[in-house]
Amino acid sequence: MIEQSSVPVKKEPNRYSAIVCQQLKGKIKGKDLFAKVYGREGTPSEVQTFVNRLNPNRSNPGADIIGELVERLPHLHDVTLAEFFGLDKSS
């Protein structure tokens, strides 16, 4: 049996992953976003898995999925990193 104290705990808040997930999704619904990214309709299971990957409570999107989505979603093409991560430029 594994002692609870030996299980690593995520120490950082998901502040940036929540912002990134919102930036990636924009105002597009899951089914429509899947079709826009993959060029086809997804099965309900595929769409749900995809949506879960963009839910900050369920995942922390990695650089590869972020890059793929930025490449395929025109609303992100001209966004700076500061804007993408919701950073205040005045600070």
C-alpha positions as CSV (number, residue, x, y, z in Angstrom):
1,M,0.0,0.0,0.0
2,I,1.3,3.4,-0.9
3,E,1.4,6.0,1.9
4,Q,-0.4,9.2,1.1
5,S,2.6,11.3,1.9
6,S,4.6,9.5,-0.9
7,V,2.2,10.6,-3.7
8,P,3.5,13.7,-5.4
9,V,1.1,16.7,-5.3
10,K,0.9,19.3,-8.0
11,K,2.2,22.5,-6.4
12,E,1.3,25.1,-9.0
13,P,-2.1,26.5,-9.5
14,N,-3.7,25.8,-12.9
15,R,-3.9,29.6,-13.6
16,Y,-2.2,29.4,-16.9
17,S,-3.7,26.1,-18.1
18,A,-7.2,27.6,-17.5
19,I,-6.4,30.7,-19.5
20,V,-4.8,28.6,-22.3
21,C,-7.8,26.2,-22.5
22,Q,-10.1,29.2,-22.8
23,Q,-7.9,30.8,-25.5
24,L,-7.8,27.6,-27.5
25,K,-11.6,27.0,-27.3
26,G,-12.6,30.6,-27.8
27,K,-16.4,30.7,-28.2
28,I,-16.6,27.5,-30.3
29,K,-18.5,24.5,-29.0
30,G,-16.8,21.2,-28.7
31,K,-18.3,19.4,-31.7
32,D,-17.6,22.4,-34.0
33,L,-14.1,22.9,-32.6
34,F,-13.3,19.3,-33.2
35,A,-14.5,19.6,-36.9
36,K,-12.5,22.8,-37.4
37,V,-9.3,21.2,-36.0
38,Y,-9.6,17.8,-37.6
39,G,-11.5,18.6,-40.7
40,R,-14.2,16.0,-40.0
41,E,-17.0,15.3,-37.6
42,G,-15.9,13.3,-34.5
43,T,-17.7,10.5,-32.8
44,P,-19.3,11.4,-29.5
45,S,-16.4,9.6,-27.8
46,E,-13.7,11.5,-29.8
47,V,-15.4,14.8,-29.2
48,Q,-15.7,14.1,-25.4
49,T,-12.0,13.1,-25.2
50,F,-11.0,16.2,-27.2
51,V,-13.1,18.5,-25.0
52,N,-11.6,16.9,-21.9
53,R,-8.1,17.7,-23.2
54,L,-9.2,21.4,-23.2
55,N,-10.8,21.3,-19.7
56,P,-8.3,22.8,-17.1
57,N,-10.0,20.7,-14.4
58,R,-9.1,17.5,-16.3
59,S,-5.9,18.2,-18.1
60,N,-2.9,20.5,-18.6
61,P,-2.4,20.9,-22.4
62,G,1.1,20.3,-23.5
63,A,3.1,22.2,-26.1
64,D,2.3,19.7,-28.9
65,I,-1.5,20.0,-28.6
66,I,-1.2,23.8,-28.1
67,G,0.9,24.1,-31.2
68,E,-1.5,21.9,-33.3
69,L,-4.4,24.0,-32.3
70,V,-2.8,27.3,-32.8
71,E,-1.7,26.2,-36.3
72,R,-5.3,25.2,-37.1
73,L,-7.3,28.0,-35.4
74,P,-7.0,31.3,-37.2
75,H,-8.3,33.3,-34.2
76,L,-4.9,32.5,-32.5
77,H,-2.5,33.3,-35.4
78,D,-1.8,36.9,-34.4
79,V,-2.0,36.5,-30.6
80,T,1.2,37.3,-28.7
81,L,2.4,35.0,-25.9
82,A,1.5,37.7,-23.3
83,E,-2.1,37.9,-24.7
84,F,-2.3,34.1,-25.0
85,F,-1.4,33.6,-21.3
86,G,-3.5,36.5,-20.1
87,L,-0.5,38.5,-18.9
88,D,-1.0,42.2,-18.1
89,K,1.4,44.1,-20.4
90,S,1.5,47.1,-18.1
91,S,3.4,45.2,-15.3
